Amino acid sequence: MGHWGWLIAIYLFLGGLGAGAYLASFAAEKGLLGKKTNLDRVGYVVSAPIVAFGAFLLIFDLGQGLKKPWLIINMFLNFSSVMTWGIYILSAFICVAFIKAFFVWKKRQAPAVISYLGAILALATAAYTGMLLAVVEGIPFWNSYLMPVVFVVSALSTGLSLTSLIAHFFEKHQVHEVRVSQIHLGLVATEIVALAAFFALIYSGSQGTIAKISANMLLTESLSIPFWLLLIIIGLVGPLAFYLLQARSNKKALLTSNDQNSALNSERGGIVSLLCDGAVLVGGLTLRCLIIFAALPVWNGILS
């Protein structure tokens, strides 16, 4: 597993990001993000290209496609492998997402079965990025049923952030929907709880000593600076604090009728919200990189 490096970390990020972006626009289209939202298009448009590029990295890195291209064929035929099933899930999602994007681009209503099938495949894609690691028994740090949970929640959060960022710059009408902030608050809080549970499970001893050593690398040793600074402070705590303050501000706005102050606060909040969306993306990428780089095998292959 020593060759699992930057490319796989980026793939794990892109796979979850694209799937999350699709689900963000799906939720917006179904009215789950509020009655007035501008997020019901862009996530559909960007999801397939993002996941397709990530899948390219996965196939050519894990399959050593540039050196041994025949191994790519084997990756499609080994049905006892989670990776093989994942490749079929990714392929199906990319195809369906491109079809949905075509309808969105043409401003036509896609058949409902396409939208719902894409949402199911998007959720499966997000879960697969975590399952790919969770089934590796040789890496105790990865071998946890909570790994897919952490990755799915992170995918939903980063996907919503990316969709919000793109919509801000490319959609004609700008909408600051209260419901979006509430959902993002819930997602960030859930990710913090999931990560806490993930580390608590490791330190309970259920995954062995090697897993604890990996966790120590993140919390107190060589990888602690990016863990605490980029993931925890910038990627999670910062956005959580903003969404909490925004929730309080929204409640106060409902009790007042000062349109001028409300507009000013909305403008300022919109700028900070964009920064928080960017911070969430930084945290999502950092999470995948750290989980990959902290991995230690049960046995390193060296005989003493």
FENVENWO-V276188 format. One record per residue. PSI is psi in radians with two decimals (999 if undefined). OMEGA is omega in whole degrees, 0 to 359 (NA if undefined). BURIAL is I if it has 24 or more other C-alpha atoms within 12 Angstrom, else O. Layout:
PSI;OMEGA;BURIAL  PSI;OMEGA;BURIAL
This chain:
0.08;186;O  -0.35;183;O  0.07;176;O  1.74;184;I  -2.37;186;O  -0.77;184;I  -0.74;181;I  -0.65;177;I  -0.73;179;I  -0.69;177;I  -0.82;180;I  -0.66;178;I  -0.85;183;I  -0.66;179;I  -0.82;178;I  -0.66;182;I  -0.83;180;I  -0.74;178;I  -0.74;179;I  -0.64;179;I  -0.73;177;I  -0.80;182;I  -0.54;178;I  -0.81;179;I  -0.59;176;I  -0.79;178;I  -0.70;179;I  -0.73;180;I  -0.60;181;I  0.06;177;O  0.21;182;O  -0.24;179;O  0.28;180;I  2.86;182;I  -0.57;180;O  1.91;180;O  2.62;178;I  0.41;184;I  0.15;188;I  0.15;181;I  -0.89;193;I  -0.60;179;I  -0.65;177;I  -0.68;185;I  -0.70;187;I  -0.28;189;I  -0.86;183;I  -0.85;178;I  -0.67;181;I  -0.84;181;I  -0.63;179;I  -0.74;178;I  -0.70;177;I  -0.71;179;I  -0.62;176;I  -0.78;178;I  -0.72;180;I  -0.88;184;I  -0.79;185;I  -0.30;176;I  -0.96;180;I  -0.64;181;I  -0.03;181;I  0.76;188;O  -0.56;182;O  -0.49;181;O  -0.68;183;O  1.31;186;O  -0.41;180;O  -0.35;178;O  -0.41;179;O  -0.68;179;I  -0.74;179;O  -0.55;180;O  -0.45;179;I  -0.18;187;O  -0.21;182;O  1.47;188;O  -0.08;174;O  -0.06;183;O  2.37;174;O  -0.60;180;I  -0.72;180;I  -0.83;178;I  -0.65;179;O  -0.68;179;I  -0.68;177;I  -0.67;177;I  -0.81;179;I  -0.78;181;I  -0.77;180;I  -0.76;180;I  -0.79;181;I  -0.75;180;I  -0.86;182;I  -0.72;181;I  -0.63;176;I  -0.67;178;I  -0.80;178;I  -0.72;180;I  -0.62;179;I  -0.78;179;I  -0.72;180;O  -0.76;181;I  -0.66;180;O  0.01;181;O  0.76;177;O  2.67;180;O  2.11;178;O  2.64;174;I  2.46;183;O  -0.61;182;O  -0.57;178;O  -0.82;182;I  -0.81;183;I  -0.68;177;I  -0.71;177;I  -0.70;179;I  -0.73;178;I  -0.79;180;I  -0.57;177;I  -0.77;178;I  -0.70;178;I  -0.66;178;I  -0.78;179;I  -0.72;179;I  -0.65;181;I  -0.63;180;I  -0.51;175;I  -0.65;180;I  -0.60;180;I  -0.62;179;I  -0.69;187;I  -0.47;183;I  -0.05;181;O  1.68;184;I  -0.40;181;I  -0.20;177;I  1.62;184;I  -0.57;181;I  -0.60;179;I  -0.48;192;I  1.20;183;I  2.42;178;I  -0.23;178;I  -0.25;181;I  -0.85;177;I  -0.58;179;I  -0.84;179;I  -0.76;183;I  -0.65;179;I  -0.82;180;I  -0.75;178;I  -0.66;178;I  -0.75;179;I  -0.72;182;I  -0.84;180;I  -0.65;179;I  -0.72;178;I  -0.68;179;I  -0.80;180;I  -0.78;180;I  -0.72;179;I  -0.74;180;I  -0.86;182;I  -0.72;180;I  -0.64;181;I  -0.66;185;I  -0.40;188;O  -0.28;176;O  2.46;185;O  -0.78;182;O  2.30;181;O  2.19;182;O  2.22;175;I  1.50;185;I  2.20;181;I  -0.67;183;I  -0.61;180;I  -0.79;179;I  -0.68;179;I  -0.75;180;I  -0.69;180;I  -0.62;174;I  -0.79;179;I  -0.69;181;I  -0.79;180;I  -0.75;179;I  -0.72;179;I  -0.68;179;I  -0.70;178;I  -0.76;179;I  -0.75;180;O  -0.73;178;I  -0.72;178;I  -0.73;178;O  -0.65;179;O  -0.82;180;I  -0.60;178;I  -0.68;179;O  -0.70;179;I  -0.81;183;I  -0.14;172;O  -0.26;179;O  0.01;185;O  -0.36;181;O  0.12;174;I  3.06;185;I  -0.66;182;O  -0.70;179;I  -0.66;178;I  -0.67;179;I  -0.74;177;I  -0.77;179;I  -0.68;178;I  -0.61;177;I  -0.65;181;I  -0.75;188;I  -0.65;188;I  -0.13;188;O  -2.31;194;O  -0.53;182;O  0.24;186;I  -0.58;182;O  -0.93;177;O  -0.55;179;I  -0.94;185;I  -0.67;184;I  -0.99;187;O  -0.71;183;I  -1.01;188;I  -0.95;186;I  -0.96;184;I  -0.80;188;I  -0.40;185;I  -1.03;185;I  -0.75;179;I  -0.98;177;I  -0.67;179;I  -0.79;180;I  -0.73;180;I  -0.80;182;I  -0.56;175;I  -0.80;178;I  -0.66;179;O  -0.65;178;I  -0.73;177;I  -0.71;180;O  -0.68;179;O  -0.64;178;I  -0.72;179;O  -0.64;181;O  -0.57;179;O  -0.40;183;O  -0.11;180;O  2.86;180;O  0.40;180;O  1.68;185;O  -0.59;182;O  -0.84;178;O  -0.65;180;O  -0.72;180;O  -0.70;180;O  -0.78;179;O  -0.63;180;O  -0.70;179;O  -0.82;178;O  -0.77;179;O  -0.60;179;I  -0.70;179;I  -0.82;180;O  -0.61;178;O  -0.69;177;I  -0.72;178;I  -0.69;179;I  -0.67;177;I  -0.74;176;I  -0.68;179;I  -0.68;178;I  -0.68;178;I  -0.73;176;I  -0.78;179;I  -0.69;180;I  -0.76;178;I  -0.74;179;I  -0.73;179;I  -0.86;181;I  -0.75;181;I  -0.78;182;I  -0.71;180;I  -0.66;177;I  -0.81;187;I  -0.39;180;I  -0.05;184;I  2.27;176;I  2.30;179;I  2.80;177;I  -0.66;179;I  2.29;185;O  0.06;176;O  0.08;182;O  2.21;178;O  2.21;180;O  999;NA;O
